[in-house]
Amino acid sequence: MGKTLALSQACLVVQESDHDSRLYFPEGDVDWSFFEASPHQTFCPFKGDASYWSLKLGDVCVENVVWTYRDPFPEVEGLKGYVSFDTEKLKVELVQRWGAEKDHAVVTTFPVWGDATDLLDLLDVKPVADKHFVSAPYPDPPIGTFIAELKARRRRSVVEGGHQLAQAIVAASKTIPSQRVTSASMIFSKAASFEEPLDVHVELLRGGRNFSTLEVKTVQSNQLRSVGLVLMDASPGDRIRNTMAMPSVAGPLESVPLDMKVTGREIRIVDGAYTNDLDHIGPPELYAWIRFRDAPAESYQHTALMTQATTHWTIAAALRPHPGLSQALAHVSLSTGPLKTDISFHDEVDVSQWMLYVNDAVYAGRGQAQGVGKIFSIDGRLLATYSVHTMIRDFAADSGNSGHNAM
């Protein structure tokens, strides 16, 4: 409807074990002329009794879209005097300002998947035994743990291939900290879920002074999810150096923002080519700019964050030339997902600076697509090259609750 109902610089982000995260506004920052009190009430076993308001705009009434806990339980006493909005009926946005550009805003629509710090924590697998690492569920505990009926409202909980490859890179880096990962290849044998821990097992196939080779397996519920080979190197100085040039495309601030529900990460798409519009036709290519709010402490963490996004783009690029198709149909009527990814790392990366992902879908057919990609720094350095082999085919049966990948 285009009306600003509330605007605040003092909101609370509330993360709950059995709900999506919520944004709570101070009552004084709401324009109450749009609302009227409702007799509706609900009870939350964690916060207490909730009172509601309905939205009134002329003849339009949207019932029970705002609520508050007037007398919250002592454990959440900080919610007193704050209200939250129904994100299924109203648009709630978090506007963050970071980066060197003056007055530049990064907008994320609630509910969010999480913050970039949550993503990094998942990628930065923790050692539990020799060459055995673990990534916790997300959220932890998963939605529906305490209120079983909320399980049906969970978004599609599939760990992306790039995510698993990034975890393998971290595990290898922690196994041989004196060397850096120069290339990695991974086959994704079975989908993994965020709702259970991921076990990452490393086997040192050969350790050398200059090069080492490791096998990395991702296991969940005693089933193999992915297996990869990682090459590590002691990385001497340059004997020779030359690289391909970065393509000339629109810069990040001239490109279209893409909200993938992760705060602290900004994505912008050249020409808005990553779209749900089924009639948006274009060449089988896609250019994406990405940067993060914070620079992590370790170089392998930068590498992992850069790697995680490599499997985002090939399917969308492959679908672009085909009328009536876009990534909006992924996991709805199209069964899609990465089958194999290979990546090689060339130069040092700082993920807090803009990175350009150049993606070309070089083949599509027989239910599959092949993409090749390059990643450049904002100053034109070639950071990495990669290839992605994906599946694109019709569902053999009703997709049911396949949903969408939130991340």
LINZIDA-V758107 format. One line per field, one symbol per residue. ss: DSSP state (h for helix, s for strand, l for the rest). phi: phi as a letter, one per 20 degrees, with the letter a starting at -180 (. if undefined). psi: psi as a letter, one per 30 degrees, with the letter a starting at -180 (. if undefined). A space follows every 10 residues. Layout:
ss = ???
phi = ???
psi = ???
This chain:
ss = lllllsllll lsssllllll lssssshhhs lhhhssssss sssslllsss ssssssslls ssssssssll lllhhhhhhl lsssslllll llssssllll lllllssssl lllsshhhhh hhhllssssl lsssslllll lllllllhhh hhhllslssl hhhhhhhhhh hhhhhlllls ssssssssll lssllllsss ssssssslll ssssssssss llssssssss ssslllllll llllllllll lhhhlsssll lsslsssssh hhllllllll llllssssss ssllllllhh hhhhhhhhhh hllhhhhhhl llllllhhhs lllsssssss ssssslllll llllssssss sssssllsss ssssssslll lsssssssss ssssllllll llllsll
phi = .mdeebbbdc fdeddcfcbf fcdddggfdd effeccfdff bccdfdcoed dccdeccmee cdfldcbbdf cfggfcgfff ndccdffedc edcdddcbof ffmedddcee fefrdgffff fffegdfcaf lcccdffbfc ffgnfdcfff gfeffgddef ffffffffff fffffcfecd fdbbcbddeb fddfecfded dddefbdcfd ccccdcddcb lmcfdbbbdc ddbflfffec babfeffecg fffedefced mcfncdccdf mlfebeffde daffbbdcec bdfdeffdff fgfffffgef efdfffffeg fdgmcaffef mdddecrfdb ccbcddcfcc ffdgcdedcc eebbrlmbbc ccbccdffen feeacbccdc dbbfffbgfl efmcffd
psi = fgkjfkkkgh lkjjkkfgll klkkkkefgk jffflkkkfk llkkfffakk lllkkjjbfk kjkhfkllje illefhfffk glllkjfffl kkkkjkjllf kkgkkjkkkk klealfeeee eeeikkkflj gklkkllklj llkfefjeff effklkikkl eeeeeeeeee eeefeiffll kflkkkkjek kllffllkkj kkkjekklee kkkkkkkkkk hgkkelklkk klkfillkel kkllkkljlk lefglkkkjg gjlgkkkkkk ghfjlfjfgj kllilkkkkk llekjlekef eeeeeeeeff gefeeeeefe fjkgklfffk gdfkjllkek kkkkkelkkj fflkkjjjkk jfkklhgllk lklkkklfgg kjelklkkjl kjlkkflkfb healjf.
